[in-house]
Each structure stands twice: as C-alpha cells, then as structure tokens.
Amino acid sequence: MNMRFLLLLLAAMLVALPLCAPDVQARDTRHVFSIQEALDIGKARGVLGDDIKFYFGDQQHPAVDATLSKGVVTNKKTNSVNKSDAEACHWTMLSALMQLQERARKDGGNAVINIASYYKKKTFTSREQFECYAGNLMNGVALIGDVVRLKP
C-alpha cells in the first residue's frame, strides 16, 4: 500500500469516528426532594443527632441569642452507581446536614437557620424541599446556612 492511501484511510476513519461513538454526554439532572423525608431517613439510620436543630428557609425558630457563623456552605458529593437518584440524593443531603451539624458543634451553636440549597452558588430556598443534581456517577447537594445559638 502506498503512504498516500494509508493517510487518506486514516483521515476518513478520524472523520467517521464521532459518528460511531456512543453519546457520552455528562448528566446533571436537577431534582427536588422532601427535606422531611431526608430527615426521617437520617433519624431512622441514627446519623443525625438531636443536639443541633435545622431550620430551612424562613421557617420559624426561637429567638437567636448569638449568630456564630454566617453563610456556612457545605458541598457534598456522593457516588450514585447502583442507586436511584432519590436514594443517592437523600444520602448526599444527609451528608451535607451532618457537616452542618459538625460545624455548629465546633462553633458552639445549637441550630443552623436560614438553610437553603446552594448548588453552583445559586440559591433555592424552601421550607419543604432541597435541590440535588444527579450525574452518571456522582450527585451533589450544596447547602448554605447560619450557625446560631438559640435562646432557651
């Protein structure tokens, strides 16, 4: 075979390759799930303590004695292989809440208030729902909130 023919054959293969390749686009599907359902799962699994309270959005709470950390962000990712989006998102939400709990304990707080979803620095505020983005291999939940000490 001559060299020119081989180069033409190689060029034709490179042009045709994208036409034959499977679609490997990354998935970033937005889901909105129940906060209460995630909290119930966390309590059933014993992963969330009762010493730190969570208040979402503009949910009513006792008066604040002291604001200890404002705008605390948590951004958790979890492997979603062999899990439904709902199952993976609930687990990721629990991981994010556990991180907020640990921060509140470290700062001497007893609650995290004004909690909102904060995925890619875009705020989604709700008393009842959180936002989760699911991909082919991973999913993510990001939260933002204020660590406080509430009056007894």
C-alpha positions in Angstrom: 0.0 0.0 0.0 1.3 3.4 -0.7 1.6 6.0 2.0 -0.9 8.4 0.5 -3.6 5.7 0.6 -2.9 5.0 4.2 -3.1 8.7 5.1 -6.5 9.0 3.3 -7.8 5.9 5.1 -6.7 7.3 8.5 -8.3 10.7 7.8 -11.6 9.0 6.7 -11.6 7.0 9.9 -11.0 10.0 12.1 -13.8 11.9 10.4 -16.2 8.9 10.8 -15.2 8.2 14.5 -17.5 10.8 16.1 -20.4 9.4 14.1 -19.9 5.9 15.5 -19.1 6.9 19.1 -21.9 6.4 21.7 -23.3 9.5 23.4 -21.1 10.1 26.4 -22.6 13.4 27.5 -22.4 14.1 31.2 -25.7 14.1 33.1 -26.5 16.9 35.5 -30.2 16.3 36.3 -31.9 18.6 38.7 -34.2 17.0 41.3 -36.2 18.5 44.2 -36.9 16.2 47.1 -38.6 16.4 50.5 -36.5 17.7 53.4 -38.6 15.9 55.9 -38.1 12.6 54.1 -34.4 13.0 54.2 -34.5 13.9 57.9 -36.7 10.9 58.6 -34.2 8.6 56.9 -31.4 10.2 58.9 -33.1 9.7 62.2 -34.0 6.1 61.3 -30.4 5.4 60.4 -29.2 7.2 63.5 -26.9 9.6 61.6 -28.4 12.9 62.8 -28.2 13.8 66.4 -30.9 15.8 68.3 -28.5 18.4 69.8 -28.4 20.6 66.7 -31.7 21.8 65.2 -32.2 22.7 61.5 -34.5 25.4 60.2 -35.0 25.7 56.4 -35.7 28.9 54.5 -37.8 31.3 56.6 -39.0 28.6 58.9 -39.9 30.0 62.4 -37.4 29.3 65.2 -36.8 30.5 68.7 -35.1 33.9 69.1 -31.4 34.0 68.3 -29.1 34.5 71.3 -25.9 34.8 69.1 -25.0 34.3 65.4 -21.8 32.4 65.4 -21.1 31.8 61.7 -23.0 33.4 58.8 -23.2 31.9 55.3 -21.7 28.5 56.1 -21.5 26.4 52.9 -21.4 22.7 52.6 -21.0 21.0 49.2 -21.2 17.2 49.3 -20.9 14.7 46.5 -21.8 11.0 46.7 -21.2 8.0 44.4 -24.6 7.3 42.7 -23.6 4.0 41.0 -26.3 1.3 41.5 -28.6 3.7 43.4 -31.7 5.5 42.3 -31.4 9.3 42.0 -33.7 9.6 45.0 -31.7 7.2 47.2 -28.4 8.9 46.3 -29.7 12.4 46.7 -31.2 11.6 50.2 -27.9 10.2 51.3 -26.0 13.2 50.0 -28.4 15.5 51.7 -27.8 13.7 55.0 -24.0 14.1 54.5 -24.5 17.8 54.0 -26.6 18.1 57.1 -24.1 16.1 59.1 -21.4 18.5 58.0 -23.5 21.5 59.1 -24.2 19.8 62.4 -20.4 19.3 63.0 -19.8 22.9 62.2 -22.5 24.0 64.6 -21.0 21.9 67.4 -17.5 23.2 66.6 -18.7 26.8 66.8 -20.8 26.2 70.0 -24.1 26.6 68.3 -27.3 24.7 68.8 -29.0 25.3 65.5 -28.5 26.1 61.8 -31.1 28.6 60.4 -31.9 30.0 57.0 -30.8 26.8 55.3 -31.1 26.9 51.6 -29.8 24.8 48.7 -26.8 26.5 47.1 -25.8 24.4 44.1 -23.3 26.2 41.9 -23.8 29.2 44.1 -27.4 29.6 43.0 -29.8 29.8 45.9 -33.0 27.7 46.1 -34.9 28.5 49.3 -37.7 26.3 50.6 -39.1 25.1 53.9 -40.0 21.7 52.5 -37.7 20.8 49.6 -34.0 20.6 48.8 -32.2 20.6 45.5 -30.0 17.8 44.3 -28.2 17.3 41.0 -27.6 13.8 39.8 -25.0 12.7 37.3 -24.0 9.4 35.7 -21.5 8.6 38.5 -22.0 11.2 41.2 -24.6 13.5 42.6 -24.3 16.7 44.7 -26.1 18.7 47.3 -24.9 22.1 48.4 -26.4 24.0 51.4 -25.8 27.4 52.9 -27.0 28.4 56.4 -26.2 30.4 59.5 -24.9 28.7 62.7 -26.5 30.3 65.8 -27.2 29.7 69.4 -30.9 30.0 70.1 -32.4 31.3 73.3 -33.8 28.5 75.5 
